[in-house]
Amino acid sequence: MSKGPAKAKRGIPSKVENFSDWYPFIVEASDLVDKRYPIKGMDVWRPYGWKTMRLIDSLTHSEMERTEHEEVNFPLLIPENLLEKENALVSRLKRARENGIDPDELRDEEEEGGFKKEVYWVKHAGENDLDIPMFLRPTSETAMYTMFPLWIRSHKDLPLKIYQMVNTFRYETKQTRSFIRVREIHFFEAHTAHADEECASRQIAEDLEIVDNLMDKLCLPIIKAKRPVWDTFPGAYYTIGIDAVMPNGRTLQVASCHHYRDQWAKAFDITYENLDAQQQHVHQTTYGMSERLLGAIVGMHGDDNGLIMPPAIAPFQIVICPMIRKNSEVDTIAESNRIAGILRAAGLRVKVDARDLHAGQKYYDWEIKGVPLRLDIGPRDMAQGTAYAALRTGGKEPLEVSNIVEICRQKLDEISEELRRRSQAHMTDVMIELPKFFEQNGTWNIDGEVEDGKIYEIAFDGTDADAEIIEKHTGLTFLGDSTEEYETEKPCHMSGKMTKRRVILAKTY
């Protein structure tokens, strides 16, 4: 890819050489967000960025409808006493996990946990102090599970499967980065309640199927890994993290699934009458995603010319640029609008750029925004019955206007496949086996170098202490057990014990 004077004039940093500068430049230059709002970590969504996010949401809505989830919308404010209830539960589960005992054997204790240190507080209403302070939701377990006992009475009410798309708020103290680390988060969360653990486990399997469907549309390869115990949300029986791979080899968690068993149900007294007319606690799951998905799309698919939008979520899948010639007897704008009408009628998202600008400026504008397919319409094209197509992934050719819908659909499919191919090639390139560890005179050493920008996998069936040794020596983080284990047993990286467990390690955002 050229990095000559033309690139320098554009002022776009090199993605390969300086991703940390390229990313924030692109999210603003492409009109996704404006970061100049006077609260750190709270960006303003520009129309182009919001349309993209809403198209991602629409894919999620479709999956929720397919799997018979129902949409709800809970209040933004949550009273303080509910947070205290969550903190008590989370701290008890954390202590039980640390001591290796049944959580039911422990009492709730006054201990800060959960989101208490991250929430935004509301303590006044006008000039009046609130009797019970409230906070802006960081997520919605406490709010929803207060209502579940009112909605669930009998086994006939199960499964309960609800979801919402809302903004959540967390006081992020680290360096903020658009979509990746913000204080106001566009958030999707699904919460379910089931008759027993087996039913809840089937829900987790369904959630992972939903993830696969969404990521295929977004052309993103992902890592699905069951988080290690020390990185599992204390309120969960287990957590499966879904991580996208960024260009610099770091991973970005874009979604997660939690299996709660009946732990939250016991804390919030969520029971139902089973077939034997006995009261039984439900088992629960959650599945959450955030605007980080858009950050992964920007990072994974963009290049030194700007974004490359997957056709499924591109605000404009096709932009038509009429070649405007002064004193021309041929009306290229009218022809462009005619073709756009045909494409729109077929369900495609189309924009006609009839601005009185130099063609090169139009090309730059739509290239940096990542529009998948551009059609140029000039007098010569009209005479030949064609439109000249430029694919954002590369390649130019004339297309027959007489069959424009079918051909454009084909080209958009080709662009999607090319994005999948590129991102999968990147995943394959960065994922390698970790060099072996060996112990010498009571000291652990690694037989090789840990390369920057790589993701590592190992066969692992060791202890937490073994994992700590690996993390300290490598600077990598255990993402956990891949949901795709080895086909045949391999010796554990540390103990030599044979195992099929495939553990993934990476540097993370």
ZIJOMO-V745512 format. One line per field, one symbol per residue. ss: DSSP state (A for helix, B for strand, O for the rest). psi: psi as a letter, one per 20 degrees, with the letter a starting at -180 (. if undefined). burial: + if it has 16 or more other C-alpha atoms within 10 Angstrom, else -. Layout:
BEGIN
ss=???
psi=???
burial=???
END
This chain:
BEGIN
ss=OOOOAAAAAAOOOOOOOOAAAAAAAAAAAOOOBBOOOOOOOOOBBOAAAAAAAAAAAAAAAAAAAAOOOBBOOOOOBBBAAAAAAAAAAAAAAAAAAAAOOOAAAOOOOOOOOOOOOOOOBBBBBOOBBBBBBBBBOOOOAAAAAAAAAAAOOBAAAOOBBBBBBBBBBOOOOOOOBOOOBOOBBBBBBBBBBBOOAAAAAAAAAAAAAAAAAAAAAAOOOBBBBBOOAAAOOOOOOBBBBBBBBOOOOOBBBBBBBBBBBOAAAAAAOOBBBOOOOOBBBOBBBBBBBBOAAAAAAAAAAOBOOBOOOOAAAOOOOBBBBBOOOOOOOOOAAAAAAAAAAAAAAOOOOBBBOOOOOOAAAAAAAAAAOOOOBBBBBOAAAAAAOBBBBBBOOOOBBBBBAAAAAAAAAAAAAAAAAAAAAAAAAAAAAABBBOOOBBBBOOBBBBOOOOOOOOBBBBBOOOOAAAAAAAAAAAOOBBBBBBOOOOOOOBBOOOOOOBBOOBBBBBOBO
psi=ppkahhghhhjpqpgghmhhhgghgghghjkgrpjjqkppjnqpprggghgghhhghhgggghgghjkqpproqqhqpqhhhhhgggggghghghgghikrphiiqqpqoppacjhiiqpqoiqocjpppgoqrqpphajggggihhghhhohrhiiqqporrqorprppnpirpqpphgnrhopopppppqprhrhgghhhggghghgggggghghikpqrpopoqrgijpphjqgrpoqopqprhjiqqooirqppoickghhhhjlorqoaijkqpqqrqqqqpqraihghhhggggiraiibropphhjpgohpppopooppjqipnhgghghgggggghhjjqoqponkqmrqhhggggghghikpgpppporgggghikrpopophiqpqqqpphhkhgggggghhghgghhhggghhhgghhiorqpqqqqpoljppqpmaqoqqjqpqqqppkarhgghhggghhhjrpohapqinrqhqqqpqhghippqipoppqrpr.
burial=-----------++++---+--++--++-+++++++----++++----++++++-+++-+++-++----+------+++++-+++-+++++++++-++-----+----+----++++--++++----------+++++++++++++--+---++++--+++++++++++++++----+++++++++++++++++++++--++-++--++-+++-++++++++++++++++--+++++++++++++++++++++++++++++++++++-++++++------+++++++++++++++++++++++++++++++++++++++++++++------+++-+++-++--+----+++++++-------++--++++++++++++++-++---++++++++-----+++--++--++-++--++++++-+++-++--++--+--+------------+--+++++++++-----+--+---+-+++++++-------+++++----++++++++++-
END
